[in-house]
Amino acid sequence: MSLGKNDREAGIESFQDERRLPIGAEVRPGGVHFRVWAPKRRKVEVVLEGQAVALEPEAGGYFSGFVAGPGAGAVYQYRLDGEGSFPDPASRFQPKGVHGPSEVVDPSSFAWTDSTWKGIKLPGQVLYELHIGTFTREGTWDAAVERLPRLVEVGVTTIEVMPVAEFAGTFGWGYDGVDLFAPYHGYGSPDAMRRFVDRAHSLGLGVILDVVYNHFGPDGCYQGLYSDDYIHRDRASGWGDAINFESAPTREYFLANAGYWIDEFHLDGLRLDATQAIHDSSKDQILAAIARRAREAAGSRSILIFSENEPQIVRQIAPQSEGGYGLDVLWNDDFHHAARVAATGRAEAYYCDYQGTPQELISAVKWGFLFQGQVVKWQQKRRGTCAIGVPAPRFLVYLENHDQVANSARGSRLKTLTSPGRYRALMGLTLLSPQTPMLFQGQELGSERPFLYFSDHHDELAKLVREGRREELAGFRSTTLPELRDYLADPGARETFLASKLVEPDDYRQVADFRLIQDLLTLRREDPIFRSQNAEKVHGAVIGPEAFALRFFGESGDCRLVLVNLGRDLYPTANTEPLLAPPMGMDWSILWFSEHPRYNGSGIPPLEPGQPWRAPGHSAVVLKPIAAPERPEAAEPGSTAVEDYDIHPGLRKSRRRD
């Protein structure tokens, strides 16, 4: 085994031109080409089958070389200045975890069947966030494949997978990844991940991946042995040192990673984690560069890029031609926070700025973000930027996601914290709103299993994580109650991880929540007014202490009226609100209601034309106009009917004259 002479004769440049990625191990005819960035080292050797082969130094701190003989499946490590055996920072697979050897992977050997797949576009998308390790009992890609038809059946269009880059331990959320090119070995091989995506595409499902570009995990991060320039030590991410995007090779590493997932795994987009912790003062901001690289990797396929951004910077989704970053969708925590306060009445920590009022929910549906530059008391500063005029689908709304479920004392699902009626009503509001909705794993199963924070680390680090988690939750003052603290789950306990796994019912089709979500997504998909996702044609009004109406206007005078009442019955419903009036010559008919018996609801009073209606508490109702029957008026004794001719013909009515 030796450095191939073809490398020396043809020059390093020829291999560079052929490489898929600027770094990592890549299969070539007759062997493998290795390239690694290690500017703090004078000598780098690749160790295979017990033999060390020196790599040739290049400009900029890179080392590379072609080794004849090995191929896909070969395991290797790097020796740095004659010391140690370390994994490749750009490893495509770590079969024994973050501290073990790297494995050579040939992505071209997988037999894809999705050649006709065109990707995903934003209109009509319904996302479903899942964690591979807890989505099934087995916690693998192959097991998750078997559940994909259920997601199609309920009405999901795109899966968002929580981070899978290799992290330390036997379980974790994935946000502490260190080998960013290597799918976590505990979930299966890289080809198992490809099988998942390929099968999803065959069913018409898109797949996007949550990626973490704001920090490296604390255990197994060997990048610092190769270079000091991966990290920006003068800045923090909130979870550790920030990434140094002002270093060109570091920048290249992350841009290559964004393109890699799209190219080698046929993914349909990315979800960028906590972008407020991504710092870059470069003229070409890294988020904009990531968007371009990902789209280049997709070729003719259409992809979507979602951003989690706590300060709600709308510039991120503005076109790059207008000075924006060219991302597609921003997560909207404002909608979630207002809905959760409305559902539970609890407003601790970052919920303290929300009242959960009907007006907040109306404004979230109409305008997207609630905070668009106002001062928030939780942070004692301005938050948000102007989002008026931003198309509604560019906001992602949800009642649950991994963070918001876990950021509670017991990792409780929202449905366990409020009444069944309120939960169903808020589900109706979420899935019929013009924004892009997202479900969290298990909602369609009516799951009451918690989703807790879990991470498997060595004892010293596990203690720090446990203490840090308690400090993080301390913003919720109720979690500091001495009687409760002993009940807080230990993130490092395997029981915490196992408690978060979904338990599937014998027949999910008989689950009331499955029927509820399926019916709502069918209505969203098939009804032309809800399908249009046009917030500019939505108007709202408060009609009670916890009740409101949303009028969705369509073409040619058609409309839908959504009544949401999270409080007690209203009788009669407010008659002074014009949005409640049906179109001329029409009556309202019930199109959908959250208290239907098929959802385990208790029913609602029938509509009686010409009679006051009792708006039921803890419910949502969708009304559709239908032609009203003729109602001949009997002439009063001693009077004659005359026609008013001084008003618009379409508004004429008979009046009585004595």
C-alpha positions in Angstrom: 0.0 0.0 0.0 1.6 3.3 -1.1 0.9 6.7 -2.4 0.1 6.1 -6.1 2.6 7.4 -8.6 -0.3 8.5 -10.8 -1.0 11.2 -8.2 2.5 12.5 -8.5 2.6 12.4 -12.3 -0.8 13.8 -13.0 -0.6 16.3 -10.1 -2.9 17.0 -7.2 -5.1 19.2 -9.4 -6.4 16.3 -11.5 -7.8 14.6 -8.4 -9.2 17.9 -7.1 -11.1 18.3 -10.3 -12.6 14.8 -10.0 -13.6 15.1 -6.3 -17.2 15.4 -5.2 -16.1 17.2 -2.0 -13.0 19.3 -1.2 -12.3 17.1 1.8 -12.7 13.5 2.9 -12.1 10.1 1.5 -13.3 9.4 -2.0 -13.3 6.1 -4.0 -11.4 6.3 -7.3 -10.5 3.5 -9.7 -8.0 1.3 -8.0 -8.0 3.0 -4.6 -9.1 6.0 -2.5 -8.1 9.6 -2.6 -7.8 11.3 0.8 -7.8 15.1 1.5 -7.8 16.8 4.8 -7.3 20.4 6.1 -4.7 20.4 8.9 -2.8 23.7 8.9 -1.4 23.2 12.4 0.3 20.0 11.4 3.6 19.4 9.5 2.9 15.8 8.7 -0.3 13.9 8.1 -0.5 10.2 7.5 -3.5 8.1 6.7 -3.5 4.7 8.5 -5.2 1.8 6.8 -4.9 -1.9 7.7 -2.1 -1.0 10.1 0.0 0.8 7.5 0.6 4.5 7.5 0.9 6.4 4.2 2.1 10.0 4.2 -0.1 12.6 2.5 1.4 15.4 0.4 1.1 18.9 1.7 -0.7 21.5 -0.4 -1.1 25.2 -0.2 -3.5 26.5 2.5 -2.8 23.8 5.0 -4.3 20.9 3.1 -2.8 17.4 2.7 -3.9 14.9 0.1 -2.9 11.7 -1.6 -4.1 8.7 -3.5 -3.7 5.3 -1.9 -3.9 2.3 -4.2 -5.7 -0.8 -3.0 -8.5 0.0 -0.6 -12.1 0.8 -1.6 -15.5 1.3 -0.1 -15.8 -0.3 3.4 -12.2 0.3 4.3 -11.6 1.9 7.7 -9.0 4.5 8.2 -7.6 7.1 10.7 -5.2 10.0 10.5 -1.9 10.2 12.3 -0.9 13.8 13.0 2.8 14.6 13.4 3.4 11.0 14.2 0.9 11.0 17.1 -2.4 9.2 17.7 -5.0 7.8 15.4 -7.9 10.2 14.8 -11.1 10.2 12.8 -11.5 12.2 9.6 -13.3 15.6 10.2 -15.1 14.9 7.0 -15.8 11.2 7.6 -18.8 9.9 5.7 -19.4 7.2 8.3 -18.3 6.4 11.9 -19.3 2.7 12.4 -18.0 2.7 16.0 -18.9 6.2 17.0 -17.1 9.5 17.3 -13.9 8.1 18.8 -13.5 5.2 16.4 -12.1 4.9 12.8 -13.7 6.4 9.8 -15.1 4.3 6.9 -14.7 4.9 3.2 -18.1 5.2 1.6 -18.9 5.2 -2.1 -22.2 7.2 -2.6 -22.4 6.2 -6.3 -23.0 2.6 -5.5 -26.5 3.2 -4.2 -29.3 2.3 -6.7 -31.7 5.2 -6.5 -35.2 4.8 -8.0 -36.3 8.5 -7.8 -35.1 9.8 -11.1 -38.5 11.4 -11.8 -38.7 13.2 -8.5 -38.8 16.9 -9.0 -38.4 18.1 -5.4 -40.7 20.2 -3.4 -42.2 23.7 -3.7 -43.6 25.8 -0.9 -47.4 26.0 -1.7 -49.4 23.3 0.0 -46.6 21.9 2.2 -47.4 20.2 5.5 -44.4 19.3 7.5 -43.9 16.5 10.0 -40.9 16.7 12.4 -39.5 13.4 13.6 -36.5 12.1 15.6 -35.3 8.8 14.1 -34.2 7.4 17.5 -37.7 7.7 19.1 -40.0 7.6 16.1 -40.1 3.8 16.3 -39.3 1.2 18.9 -36.3 0.1 16.9 -35.0 3.7 16.4 -33.6 3.0 12.9 -34.0 4.3 9.3 -35.3 1.0 8.1 -37.9 0.8 10.9 -39.0 4.4 10.1 -39.5 3.5 6.4 -42.3 1.1 7.4 -44.3 4.0 8.9 -44.1 6.4 5.9 -47.4 5.3 4.4 -49.2 6.4 7.6 -47.8 9.9 7.1 -49.0 10.0 3.5 -52.4 8.8 4.6 -52.8 11.5 7.2 -51.9 14.2 4.7 -48.2 15.1 5.4 -46.2 16.2 2.4 -42.7 16.6 3.8 -40.7 15.1 6.7 -38.3 17.1 8.7 -35.7 14.9 10.3 -34.0 16.1 13.5 -30.2 16.2 13.2 -28.4 13.0 12.3 -24.7 14.0 12.1 -22.6 11.7 14.2 -22.7 12.6 17.9 -21.3 11.0 21.1 -23.2 8.3 23.0 -25.9 5.8 22.3 -28.8 8.3 22.3 -29.3 12.1 21.9 -31.3 14.7 20.2 -28.5 15.2 17.6 -27.8 18.9 18.1 -24.3 18.0 19.5 -23.0 16.6 16.2 -19.2 16.5 15.6 -18.8 14.5 12.4 -21.1 16.6 10.2 -20.8 14.4 7.1 -21.5 11.1 8.9 -25.1 9.9 9.5 -25.3 8.6 13.1 -24.2 5.0 13.2 -26.9 4.0 15.7 -29.6 4.7 13.1 -28.1 2.5 10.4 -25.6 2.9 7.5 -25.6 5.8 5.1 -27.3 3.6 2.6 -30.1 3.0 5.1 -30.7 6.8 5.2 -30.7 6.7 1.4 -33.3 4.0 1.4 -35.5 6.1 3.7 -35.3 9.1 1.3 -35.8 7.0 -1.8 -38.9 5.3 -0.3 -40.3 8.6 0.8 -39.9 10.0 -2.7 -41.7 7.0 -4.1 -44.7 7.8 -1.8 -44.7 11.5 -2.8 -43.0 12.7 0.4 -40.2 15.2 0.6 -37.5 14.9 3.2 -35.5 17.8 4.7 -32.8 17.6 7.3 -32.2 19.7 10.4 -28.5 20.8 10.4 -26.5 22.5 13.1 -24.0 25.1 11.8 -23.7 27.2 15.0 -21.5 25.0 17.1 -19.8 21.6 17.4 -20.7 19.1 20.2 -18.6 18.9 23.3 -17.5 15.2 23.0 -15.7 13.7 20.1 -14.9 17.0 18.3 -11.4 16.4 16.9 -11.4 19.3 14.5 -9.3 21.3 16.9 -6.4 18.8 16.5 -6.3 19.7 12.8 -6.8 23.4 13.0 -7.5 26.2 15.5 -9.5 28.1 12.9 -12.7 26.1 13.0 -13.8 28.0 16.1 -14.3 31.7 16.7 -13.2 31.9 20.3 -14.3 35.5 20.8 -17.9 34.6 20.2 -20.3 32.1 21.7 -23.2 30.3 20.3 -25.1 29.6 23.5 -24.0 26.0 23.4 -20.2 26.5 23.1 -17.7 28.3 20.9 -19.1 29.8 17.7 -18.0 28.6 14.2 -15.4 30.8 12.6 -17.0 31.6 9.2 -14.3 34.2 8.5 -11.9 31.4 7.9 -12.1 30.4 4.2 -11.4 26.6 4.7 -13.9 26.5 7.6 -16.4 28.2 5.4 -15.7 25.7 2.6 -16.2 22.8 5.1 -19.7 23.9 6.0 -20.7 24.9 2.5 -19.6 21.5 1.3 -21.7 19.9 4.0 -24.8 21.8 2.9 -24.4 20.6 -0.7 -23.4 17.1 0.4 -26.7 16.3 2.1 -28.7 17.5 -0.9 -26.4 15.8 -3.5 -25.5 12.4 -1.9 -28.8 11.8 -0.1 -31.2 13.5 -2.5 -32.7 15.6 0.3 -35.3 18.2 -0.5 -33.9 20.9 1.7 -32.5 21.9 5.1 -33.7 23.3 8.4 -31.0 25.6 9.7 -30.8 25.4 13.5 -30.6 28.6 15.7 -29.4 30.9 12.9 -29.1 33.8 15.4 -26.1 31.9 16.8 -24.4 31.8 13.3 -22.0 34.8 13.2 -20.5 36.0 10.0 -19.3 39.5 9.1 -18.3 38.5 5.6 -19.6 40.5 2.6 -21.1 37.3 1.3 -23.0 36.2 4.5 -22.7 32.5 5.1 -26.5 31.8 5.2 -26.8 33.3 1.7 -23.8 31.2 0.5 -25.4 28.0 2.1 -28.6 28.7 0.2 -26.8 29.0 -3.1 -24.6 25.9 -2.5 -27.6 23.8 -1.6 -29.6 24.9 -4.7 -26.6 24.2 -6.9 -26.3 20.7 -5.5 -30.0 20.1 -6.2 -29.6 20.9 -9.9 -33.0 20.8 -11.5 -34.8 19.7 -8.3 -36.6 22.3 -6.2 -35.6 22.4 -2.6 -36.7 24.5 0.5 -34.5 26.0 3.2 -36.1 26.7 6.6 -34.6 28.9 9.3 -35.0 28.8 13.0 -34.3 32.4 14.0 -35.3 33.6 17.5 -35.0 37.4 16.7 -37.2 36.9 13.7 -35.1 38.6 11.0 -37.2 38.8 7.9 -34.2 39.6 5.8 -33.3 35.9 5.9 -36.2 35.0 3.5 -35.9 38.0 1.2 -34.4 37.3 -2.2 -30.6 37.7 -2.5 -31.2 40.1 -5.4 -32.8 42.4 -2.8 -30.1 42.1 -0.2 -31.7 39.1 1.6 -30.2 35.6 2.2 -32.6 33.7 -0.1 -34.0 31.3 2.5 -37.6 30.2 2.1 -39.4 29.9 5.5 -39.0 31.2 9.0 -40.2 29.2 12.1 -42.9 31.2 13.9 -42.6 30.7 17.6 -45.0 33.6 18.2 -47.9 31.6 16.9 -47.0 28.7 19.1 -46.5 30.8 22.2 -49.8 32.6 21.9 -51.7 29.4 21.2 -50.0 27.6 24.2 -50.9 30.4 26.6 -54.4 30.4 25.3 -54.6 26.6 25.8 -53.0 26.4 29.2 -53.2 29.8 30.9 -49.5 29.4 31.8 -47.2 32.3 30.9 -43.8 31.7 32.5 -40.4 32.4 31.1 -40.4 33.3 27.4 -44.2 33.0 27.4 -44.6 36.0 29.7 -45.0 38.4 26.8 -48.1 36.6 25.5 -51.7 36.9 26.6 -53.2 34.1 24.6 -56.0 36.4 23.6 -58.3 36.1 20.6 -56.6 39.2 19.1 -53.1 37.6 19.3 -54.3 34.6 17.5 -56.1 36.7 14.8 -52.9 38.8 14.4 -50.7 35.7 14.1 -52.8 34.3 11.3 -53.1 37.6 9.6 -49.6 39.1 10.0 -47.3 36.2 10.8 -45.0 37.4 13.6 -46.5 39.1 16.5 -43.3 40.8 17.5 -42.1 42.9 14.6 -39.9 45.4 16.4 -41.7 46.0 19.8 -40.0 45.7 23.1 -40.4 42.4 24.9 -40.1 42.3 28.7 -38.6 38.8 28.7 -35.5 40.1 26.9 -35.8 43.8 27.8 -35.1 44.8 24.2 -36.8 45.1 20.8 -37.6 41.8 19.0 -38.6 41.0 15.4 -38.6 42.9 12.2 -41.5 44.1 10.0 -43.2 41.1 8.3 -46.2 42.9 6.9 -46.6 41.9 3.3 -44.6 38.6 3.6 -46.6 35.8 2.0 -48.2 33.6 4.7 -46.6 30.3 3.5 -43.2 31.7 4.5 -44.1 31.3 8.2 -44.0 27.8 9.7 -46.6 27.3 12.5 -47.1 24.5 15.0 -48.6 23.5 18.3 -45.7 21.2 19.1 -42.1 20.8 18.2 -39.1 19.1 19.9 -38.1 22.2 21.9 -41.5 23.4 23.0 -42.6 19.9 24.2 -39.3 19.3 26.0 -39.1 22.8 27.6 -41.5 21.9 30.4 -41.1 20.1 33.7 -42.2 16.8 32.3 -41.9 17.1 28.6 -45.6 17.1 28.4 -47.7 17.0 25.2 -50.0 20.0 24.7 -53.1 17.8 24.7 -52.3 16.7 28.2 -52.1 20.3 29.5 -55.4 21.6 28.2 -58.9 20.4 27.6 -59.6 18.0 24.7 -61.9 20.6 23.2 -59.4 23.4 23.3 -56.8 21.2 21.8 -59.0 20.1 18.9 -60.0 23.7 18.3 -56.4 25.0 18.2 -55.5 22.1 15.9 -58.2 23.3 13.5 -56.9 26.8 13.7 -53.3 25.7 13.0 -54.0 23.3 10.1 -56.4 25.7 8.3 -54.3 28.9 8.7 -52.7 30.2 5.6 -49.2 29.7 7.0 -47.2 26.4 6.4 -48.2 24.0 9.2 -46.0 21.4 10.9 -46.9 18.4 13.1 -44.6 16.8 15.6 -44.1 13.1 15.7 -47.0 11.3 17.5 -49.6 14.0 17.2 -51.4 12.0 14.5 -51.4 9.1 17.0 -52.9 11.1 19.8 -49.7 10.3 21.7 -49.5 11.3 25.3 -45.9 10.1 25.6 -43.5 12.9 26.7 -40.7 14.1 24.6 -37.8 14.9 27.0 -34.3 16.2 26.6 -31.9 13.3 26.5 -28.2 13.0 25.8 -25.8 10.2 26.6 -22.4 11.4 27.8 -19.6 10.3 30.1 -20.1 11.0 33.8 -18.3 14.3 34.0 -20.0 15.8 31.0 -23.4 14.2 31.9 -23.3 16.0 35.3 -22.7 19.3 33.5 -25.5 18.7 31.1 -27.9 17.8 33.9 -27.0 20.9 35.8 -27.2 23.0 32.7 -30.6 21.6 31.8 -32.0 22.5 35.3 -30.6 26.1 34.9 -32.2 26.4 31.5 -35.6 25.3 32.9 -35.2 27.6 35.9 -36.7 30.4 33.8 -39.9 28.6 34.4 -40.2 29.4 38.1 -42.5 26.6 38.8 -39.7 24.1 37.9 -37.6 25.4 40.8 -40.2 24.2 43.3 -38.2 21.9 45.6 -41.0 19.3 45.6 -40.8 19.2 41.8 -37.1 19.2 41.2 -36.7 15.5 42.2 -39.2 14.6 39.5 -37.3 16.3 36.6 -36.0 13.7 34.2 -32.2 13.1 34.1 -31.1 13.8 30.5 -28.4 11.2 30.8 -30.6 8.3 31.9 -31.6 5.7 29.3 -35.0 5.7 30.9 -35.5 9.3 29.8 -34.7 8.3 26.2 -37.0 5.2 26.3 -39.9 7.2 27.8 -39.8 9.5 24.8 -40.2 6.7 22.2 -43.6 6.6 20.5 -45.9 3.7 21.3 -48.1 2.9 18.3 -51.8 1.9 18.6 -53.0 -1.4 17.1 -55.0 0.5 14.5 -54.0 4.1 14.0 -57.0 4.7 11.7 -59.3 4.3 14.7 -57.5 7.0 16.7 -59.6 10.1 17.0 -56.6 12.5 16.6 -55.7 10.7 13.3 -59.2 11.3 12.0 -59.1 14.9 13.2 -55.8 15.7 11.5 -56.6 13.8 8.3 -60.0 15.5 7.9 -58.4 19.0 8.5 -55.6 18.3 6.0 -58.1 17.0 3.4 -60.1 20.2 3.9 -56.9 22.3 3.6 -55.9 20.5 0.4 -59.3 20.2 -1.4 -61.1 23.4 -0.4 -60.0 26.2 -2.9 -60.2 29.0 -0.3 -58.1 27.3 2.4 -55.8 25.9 -0.3 -55.0 29.5 -1.6 -53.1 30.3 1.6 -53.8 34.0 1.1 -53.6 35.9 4.4 -54.4 39.2 2.6 -57.9 37.9 2.2 -58.3 36.8 5.8 -60.0 39.2 8.2 -60.7 38.6 11.9 -62.8 39.9 14.8 -63.0 39.3 18.5 -66.5 38.1 19.4 -66.1 37.1 23.0 -63.6 37.0 25.9 -61.9 33.9 24.4 -63.7 33.7 21.0 -62.9 35.1 17.6 -64.0 34.8 14.0 -61.8 34.6 10.9 -63.4 35.2 7.5 -61.5 33.7 4.6 -62.5 35.4 1.3 -62.1 33.7 -2.0 -63.0 34.4 -5.6 -66.4 35.4 -6.9 -67.8 36.2 -3.5 -67.1 32.8 -2.0 -65.9 32.6 1.6 -65.4 30.5 4.7 -66.1 31.5 8.3 -64.0 30.0 11.0 -65.3 30.5 14.6 -63.0 29.6 17.4 -64.2 29.7 21.0 -61.7 28.6 23.7 -64.0 29.8 26.5 -67.6 29.2 27.6 -70.6 29.0 25.3 -71.6 32.2 23.7 -75.4 32.8 23.4 -76.3 34.5 21.4 -73.2 34.9 19.3 -72.2 38.6 18.8 -74.6 40.0 16.2 -72.9 43.3 15.8 -69.9 41.9 13.9 -70.3 42.2 10.1 -67.9 39.3 9.5 -70.5 37.0 10.9 -73.1 37.9 8.2 -73.4 35.5 5.4 -73.2 36.8 1.8 -76.3 38.3 0.3 -79.0 35.6 -0.4 -77.0 33.0 1.4 -77.1 31.1 4.8 -74.3 29.5 6.7 -73.9 25.8 6.7 -71.5 23.7 8.8 -68.6 22.4 6.8 -66.5 21.1 9.7 -66.5 21.2 13.4 -64.0 20.1 16.0 -66.6 18.5 18.4 -67.6 15.9 15.8 -68.2 12.5 17.5 -65.6 10.9 15.2 -63.0 13.0 17.1 -64.5 12.0 20.5 -66.3 15.4 20.6 -69.6 16.1 22.2 -71.4 17.6 19.2 -72.6 21.2 18.6 -76.0 22.8 18.4 -77.5 22.8 14.9 -77.8 26.0 12.9 -81.3 27.2 12.6 -81.9 29.9 9.9 -83.2 33.1 11.4 -82.5 32.0 15.0 -79.7 33.0 17.4 -77.0 30.4 17.5 -75.1 29.1 20.5 -71.4 29.2 19.7 -70.1 26.2 21.7 -67.2 26.5 24.1 -63.9 24.8 23.5 -64.6 24.3 19.9 -63.9 25.4 16.3 -66.5 25.5 13.6 -66.0 26.1 9.8 -69.0 27.6 8.0 -69.7 27.7 4.3 -72.3 29.8 2.5 -75.2 28.0 0.8 -78.1 29.5 -1.1 -80.8 30.5 1.3 -84.4 29.2 0.7 -87.0 31.8 -0.3 -88.8 33.1 2.8 -92.1 34.7 1.6 -93.2 37.5 3.9 -96.9 37.6 4.8 -98.4 41.1 4.4 -99.7 42.7 7.5 -103.4 43.5 7.6 -104.0 47.0 6.3 -100.7 47.4 4.6 -99.3 47.1 1.1 -95.9 46.2 -0.1 -94.1 48.6 -2.2 -90.6 48.2 -3.8 -87.8 50.7 -2.9 -86.3 51.7 -6.3 -83.8 54.2 -4.9 -81.2 51.6 -3.8 -79.0 49.1 -5.7 -81.2 46.4 -7.3 -79.2 43.7 -5.7 -80.0 45.2 -2.2 -83.7 45.8 -2.7 -86.1 44.5 -0.1 -89.8 44.8 0.4 -90.9 47.4 2.9 -94.3 47.9 4.6 -96.3 51.2 4.3 -99.3 51.7 6.4 
